[in-house]
Amino acid sequence: MDTTASGMSRRSFLKSAAGVSVAFAGSSLGFAGLGMAQETVLRAYGVTTAQMDDPSLITKATGIKLEFTPTDADIGVFMRDALANNVGETHDILIFDGGTQDILGPQGFYAEIDESNPALDLWDRTPDFWKKSDISVYDGKTYGVPILGNCDAFAYFPDAIGANPNGLDEIPYSVLYEDDRTRGRVALDRVFSQSLACMANFLRVNGRLQIEDPANLTPEQAKAVVDYAVERKKAGTFRTLHNSFEEQVQLIQNREVDVLECWEPAVKEAQKTMKDKAPVYAYAVEGGKKWGHGAYIPAQALERGNGEAIYRVLNYFLGGEFRAYQARDRSYAGPNMDLGVEYAEKAGWSAEQIDELRATDKKIERKMSNPNAFWAKPTAPHADVMEQEWQRFLSA
């Protein structure tokens, strides 16, 4: 099993957590220049799509400059940087899928969220669906501020499968795995927690395999799902695998595939140049993978005295401006979506843009409520077994 580039097992996480001590670094306050006023600078490390397209908006709203270091959705890379590379020494906010706190919280790498912090004044009005979820809480303790959520599925070009271009139809996952119309024109995510889990869910929903939790497969279940994946690979179903947001966008823009497992923002990005020629992001029959990003505080950042500034940024993530821009630019929803609509109205956004924000809220509700959808578990107890089996698929 490769634990360097492609991922790191849960067992490795725990061993690393036990062996890596928390270190403390100096202040992250920066200066705009000699003789100029002091400017507060914080550094965030997290999933690419959590960053704002225009980071100056955060500065204008909070007085804090947030420098963002992006990473992809590979849990192994994130945990390696958090544990072995101790990214908390250099960064003040970490943004990743909910679930990382069940390891990094008890080990002391994440600080508990102070829910009564005066700067976090939007916390009380944030719905429990978000703030008491697996994005935020572990063992009764709150480690994360929930900021984003969606239900990942796949993108498709309607003409390739004879679907209605309005995008409202429910499309089966079979178009990725066993549809002659798309054979050889399919791209999967290289990350096992996405592709393997969604394939397991397809087999579960369609009665092919008895599976309790697609995100946490037993050794026997993981082997059976990968056996199916290898069979479909040898049948010529898949054209390529991708490993980053940028690759997803490129595959779409070049029309290299007809259907691809991807993040919804990749479709939004492609729409900027492709307009109505862009693919549709699916409402899937099998629902897809539900997830949420949390913003977490490395313990070292509080030791550097950055707490007040950090909480101001966390509160910004719960507010209307962040919600409105993330919905507009990424098609993501999250807590306090009503504040996003309110912000857009006061800011003079067009009626069409405001309607789109409301539609995004309804879209996420529809996807999240699909009974076939399942919750992601980035640090699933059987993650090491799942990754070992997925390597067999990659090598086939």
N, C-alpha and C positions, 0 to 999 in steps of 0.2 A: 504494500500500500504506500502510495506517495503522500508524505505528510509535509512536503515542502512547497511545491507549486500548486498542486490541485486541492489540498485540504489537510486537515489534521483531525484525528479521531477524538471522540469524547474522552477516551482513556488517556490519550496524550494531553488533552486539555487539563485533566485533573492532575496528572503527574507534573505538568509544567506549573500549574497553579500552586502546587505544594512546594515547588523548588525555586520559584522566582519571588524575591522579596520586593516590597513596595519601596521605591526610591523617590527622593524628592529633589526637585529642580528649583531654580531661581524664579524670580518674578517674570511673568510674560507681558508686563506693561511695556509698551513701546513709546517712542517719541516721534512726532512728525518731522522734527528737525531741530537743530540747535537753536535755542532762543525762542522756540515756538511752544504753544500750549501742549501739555501732556495729553496723549491720546491713548485710551484703553484699547488694547489689542488682545483678542482671544483667538485661539486656534481650535478648529473643529476637524475631526477625522471621521469620515463616514461614507455611506453609500452615495454614489454619484448623484442620483436623482433627488437627494434630500437638500442639495444646495440650491440657493436662489440663482436664477439667471442673472439678476442684477443685485449683487451683494451690497451695493450702496444703500439699498432700501433699509437693510437692517441697521446700518450706521445712522441713517437719518432718524429712524424711529427710536433707537436705543442709545445713541452716542457711542456705540461700541463697534469697532472694526472687527469683523469675523473673517479670518482667513481659513479657507476650507481646503483640506487635503482629501481628495476623493479616493474611494476604493470600490471594487465591485462587490457582488453579493456572495463571494466565496467565504463561508464561515471559517474555513481553515486559515485563510490569509488574515482575517480579522483577529481571530484568537491568537495566532502567532504574534501579531503586532502588539496585541494587548498584553500578552504574557511574556513571551521571550524577548521581544523588542521594547516592552514597557512603554508603549506609546503615550501613556499618561504623564510621562516626564516632560513631554513637549507639547501636549495638546490638552485643552481644557474641557472639551465636550466631545463625546463619542456617540455616533449615531449609527444604529444597526438594528437588525431584526430583533423583535422581542424574543426572549428565551436565553440570550447570552447572560442575563442577570442571574440565572440559576446557578451559574458557576462563578462568574466574576463578582457577584454580590457577596456571597458567604466568604469568599477568599479575600475580600477586602480591597479589590481593585476598583469596584464601583462604590461610591459613597451613597448612603441612603438619602433620598430626597426629603428635604425639610418642607413639608406640606404647608406649614404656617409661615414660611418666609414671606415678609411683606412684599417683596418684588414679584412673587408668584401669585398675583392677585386674581388671576383667572382660574386658578385651580378649583376653587369651590364650585364654580358653575360648569366645570367640565364634566360630561356625563360619565357615570360609573362604567358604562360599556367600555370606555377607553381607559380610564385611570385606575380601574380595579382589575384590568385584564392581564393576560400573560405577557403583554408588552411591558408592563410597569412593575408588577408585583411578583415576589417570590417569597414563600414561607412567611406570608403576612407582612413583609416589609416592602416598601416602595422604593425602587431603585431607578425608575425611569419616568420621564415625562413623555406621554404618547404624542406623536406629532403627525404621523401619516398612516394610511392604511389603504389596502386594495385587495382584490382577488385576482391573482395572476392566472392567465390562461394562455391564449395564443392569438396570433394575427393571421388573417387569411385574405387573399384576393378573391372577392366574390365571384368573378368570372371564371376562376379556376375550378370552382366546385358548384357552380350554378345556384349560388345563394343570392338572396335579396340584398342589394347594395345599401339598404338603409341600416343594416347592422343590427336589427332587432331580433332576428331569428336566433334560436338556440342551435348551436353547431356541435356535433359530436366530436369527441377527441379521436375518433376513428380516422378523421381526415389527416391526422398526423402519423398514424401507425399502420393502417391497412386499407387505404383507399387507392385504387388503381389510377384515379385522376391526378393524384398528387405524388405518386411513387417516384422517387429520385429527385423530388423538388421540396423536400422537407428539411428544416433545420431545427435541431434540438439544442437546449442549453447544456453546456458541458458539466455544470454543477449538479451533482447527484441529488441534492436536497430539493431541486426543482424537477429535473427530468424523471428520475427514478420514482419519486413520490407521486407525480402526476400520472405516470404510466401505471403505477400500482392502483391509484384511485380509479382509473379507467377500467382496469381488470376487475376491481372490486364492485363498482357500480353495475357493470354488465354481467356479473355473476360468473366470471371466469375463475376467480380465486376467492377464497375466504380470507379476508384481511380486516383486522379490527381498526388499525390506524395506518394509513398510507405513509404518514410522515415518520413512523417509527416501526419499521418492518422487523419481524423476527428473522433469524438466519434462514429458516426454511422459506419464508415468504420472499425475502430478498433474492434468494437463489431462483425461485420460480419466476419472479418478475424479470430478472436479468436473462433467464433462459428465453423468455418471450422477446425481450429487447434484442438479443443476439440473433434470434430467428428472423426478426424483421429487418435487422441490419443486413444479414446475408441475402435477404430477398430484394435488397436494393432500395429500400424505402427512404433512407436518409441520405441527403446530399452532403451535409456538413454539420459541424457542431460549432457553437460560438461561445465566447468566454468573456464578453464585455458588452456594455451598452453601445459603444461605438460600432462594434461588429454587427449588432442587431440592426442599427440604422443603415449601415452600409448594405447589408443583405437585402433590406427592403428597397432602398433607393436604386440599387442595381437590378432589382427584380430577379435575383438569383434563385429564389425559391418562391413557391406559391403559398406556403403555410409555414409559420415558424413559431416556436415557443419563444416568447419574449416578454419584456416589460411594456406596459401600456404607453409610457412616455416615448418609446421608440416609434410608435405610430404617430404620436403627436409631433415629434421632430420631423418625421418624413412628410407629414402633411404640409409643412412650411414650403417645401419645394414641389411636392407631387400633387398638391391640392386634392381634387376628387379622384386622382389616380392612385392615391395611397390605399393601403389595405385597411380592413376593418378589424378592430379588436373584439374578440369573441365574447358573447354570452355563451358559455359552454354548457352542454347538456349535463356533463359530469361536474360542473361547478368550478373546479379549479382549486388553487391554493390560496387560502386567506392568510394575510400577514399584516403586521404593523411594525413601523419603526418607532423606537424610543430614543430619546436623547438622555444620555447617561453622563454622570460626572465622575471622572477619575479621582480617586482619593487625593492624589498628589496636587491636583489643581486647587483644592481647598487649602492645602498646606501652603500654597503660594499666595494665599490671600485673595484669590480671584472669585470668591463665592458670590459677592453682591453683583458683580458684572455677569457672572454665569447665570444667575437666576433671572436677571433682566432679559437675557437672550432666551432662556427657556420659556419665559412668559410670552415673549414675542412669538415663539413657535405655536402657542395656544391661541394667538390672536387672529383678528380678521384679515390683516394684510398678508401674512404668511399663508393662511388658508386659501385666500382668493387667488393668489399667484400660483400656488401649487396646483389648485384645481384647474386654473386656466392653462398653465404651461405643461402640466404632467397628467392631468385627468385623475389626480389623486384626491381623496377626501381625508377626513380626519375629524378630531374633536372640534366642536364649536363652529360647525359649518355655517350656522346662522350669522355668525360674526363676519364670515367671509362675504356673504351676500350684503350685509349692512355696510361693510367697508366699500365694496364695489359701487353701491348706490351713492354713498357720500363722495366717493372719488370721481363720480361722473362717468363710470364705465357705460358702454352702450347697453341698450336693452337686450341685444343679442348675447352679449357677454354675460350679463346677469342671469339671463335664462339658462345659459350653459352651466353656470355655477349650480343653479338649482337642479339641472338635469344630472350633473355629476353626482350630487348628493343622492338623488333617486337611483342612479345607476349603481352606486356602491351598495346601497341598501338592497337592491335586487340581487346583486351578486352574493353579498354576504349571507342573504337569507336562503340561498339555494341549498336544499337539504343534502345534496350530494357533495358540496364543497367541504374541504377539510382545513384545519389550521396547521400552519407550518410549525415545525419544531427544529430549529437550527441546531440545537444541542440535544437531539434525541438520544435516549439511552443506548439505542442500537445503531447510532450513526457510524460507528467504526465498521460494523458488519456491512451496512448498506454501502459504505464507500469501497470496501474490499470487493464486493460483488460488482459495483459499478466500474471498477477498474477492469474487470473481466470483459465488460461490454466495450469499453474504450479500446481494449487490445484485440478484440475479435476481428 
